[in-house]
Amino acid sequence: MTSDLEKNVVETAYARWAPIYDAVCGPVMVMGRRAAAEAARAVGGKILEVGVGTGLSFDDYDASTEITGIDMSAPMLEKARAKMASGRYPWVKDVVQMDAHHMTFPDAVFDCVVAQFVITLVANPEQVLSECARVVKPGGKIILVNHLYSEVGMAAAVERWAAKRTRKLGLRPEFPFARLQAWADSNDTAQLIERRKVAPFGVYTLVCFQRTDTALVA
Ligand SMILES: C[S@@+](CC[C@H](N)C(=O)[O-])C[C@H]1O[C@@H](n2cnc3c(N)ncnc32)[C@H](O)[C@@H]1O
């Protein structure tokens, strides 16, 4: 049984990551980040980036979108705000310190919700997914990109071993795709519409849900 990461572990970890995050995680995760942003641009309109971090994805959007970011780490958001202040990202409307488990946005306000390298490390992934489904408009998409747990073979054994040692870094490498599928199966407002490995190496998986109910939008 997967034990969940504590919120304070994640906050402490990302306070430490913030100064070196762009240098370390920028290049390593760039292909996953780009794939998710490209899928979000295809939807366009108002896009919410959950766990926006230091704003590394700002370069991957353009004026056809309006980006709002949330993150619970103040040091990570400070870096994102510095990028906004450069004036290079007029499409980024705001970044706000907010816990993805309890978003303060009204229902059905975003055309698309994106979470890049986030869902595997939040304390309660199912609650965060339900919040994403609440704030996205009917017909809108929820796009995730992550490394997902290899459920069989040597890679699974290595990831189980690594899981015990990386929790303090704010990572949960043993997260399986089945958990995302189970959430979609138990949720009557969202449906899994895509699951694909991200080229060129297939290390990351892009998962897309669509809000399928027809709730009235104010
Ligand atoms: C691995 S970083 C990814 C940052 C960014 N999406 C990227 O691709 O570079 C994960 C981010 O999720 C944030 N995070 C973790 N749990 C969160 C929560 N419950 N609510 C909001 N943000 C959270 C962390 O603070 C961190 O900035």
Ligand as a Chemical Component Dictionary entry (heavy atoms), coordinates in Angstrom:
data_LIG
# 
_chem_comp.id                   LIG 
_chem_comp.type                 NON-POLYMER 
_chem_comp.pdbx_formal_charge   0 
_chem_comp.three_letter_code    LIG 
# 
loop_
_chem_comp_atom.comp_id 
_chem_comp_atom.atom_id 
_chem_comp_atom.alt_atom_id 
_chem_comp_atom.type_symbol 
_chem_comp_atom.charge 
_chem_comp_atom.model_Cartn_x 
_chem_comp_atom.model_Cartn_y 
_chem_comp_atom.model_Cartn_z 
_chem_comp_atom.pdbx_ordinal 
LIG C1  C1  C 0  8.328  18.731 -9.239  1  
LIG S1  S1  S 1  7.723  20.357 -8.957  2  
LIG C2  C2  C 0  7.020  20.707 -10.579 3  
LIG C3  C3  C 0  6.979  22.188 -10.858 4  
LIG C4  C4  C 0  6.541  22.545 -12.280 5  
LIG N1  N1  N 0  5.206  22.041 -12.578 6  
LIG C5  C5  C 0  7.547  22.035 -13.296 7  
LIG O1  O1  O 0  7.166  21.240 -14.168 8  
LIG O2  O2  O -1 8.701  22.442 -13.232 9  
LIG C6  C6  C 0  6.269  20.085 -7.987  10 
LIG C7  C7  C 0  5.603  21.357 -7.502  11 
LIG O3  O3  O 0  4.338  21.011 -6.936  12 
LIG C8  C8  C 0  4.145  21.830 -5.784  13 
LIG N2  N2  N 0  3.148  21.186 -4.920  14 
LIG C9  C9  C 0  3.273  20.029 -4.232  15 
LIG N3  N3  N 0  2.151  19.766 -3.550  16 
LIG C10 C10 C 0  1.283  20.789 -3.806  17 
LIG C11 C11 C 0  -0.034 21.101 -3.369  18 
LIG N4  N4  N 0  -0.704 20.306 -2.554  19 
LIG N5  N5  N 0  -0.604 22.229 -3.826  20 
LIG C12 C12 C 0  0.047  23.058 -4.668  21 
LIG N6  N6  N 0  1.314  22.820 -5.104  22 
LIG C13 C13 C 0  1.926  21.697 -4.676  23 
LIG C14 C14 C 0  5.538  21.920 -5.165  24 
LIG O4  O4  O 0  5.634  23.002 -4.267  25 
LIG C15 C15 C 0  6.404  22.077 -6.418  26 
LIG O5  O5  O 0  6.577  23.420 -6.785  27 
# 
loop_
_chem_comp_bond.comp_id 
_chem_comp_bond.atom_id_1 
_chem_comp_bond.atom_id_2 
_chem_comp_bond.value_order 
_chem_comp_bond.pdbx_ordinal 
LIG C1  S1  SING 1  
LIG S1  C2  SING 2  
LIG S1  C6  SING 3  
LIG C2  C3  SING 4  
LIG C3  C4  SING 5  
LIG C4  N1  SING 6  
LIG C4  C5  SING 7  
LIG C5  O1  DOUB 8  
LIG C5  O2  SING 9  
LIG C6  C7  SING 10 
LIG C7  O3  SING 11 
LIG C7  C15 SING 12 
LIG O3  C8  SING 13 
LIG C8  N2  SING 14 
LIG C8  C14 SING 15 
LIG N2  C9  SING 16 
LIG N2  C13 SING 17 
LIG C9  N3  DOUB 18 
LIG N3  C10 SING 19 
LIG C10 C11 SING 20 
LIG C10 C13 DOUB 21 
LIG C11 N4  SING 22 
LIG C11 N5  DOUB 23 
LIG N5  C12 SING 24 
LIG C12 N6  DOUB 25 
LIG N6  C13 SING 26 
LIG C14 O4  SING 27 
LIG C14 C15 SING 28 
LIG C15 O5  SING 29 
# 
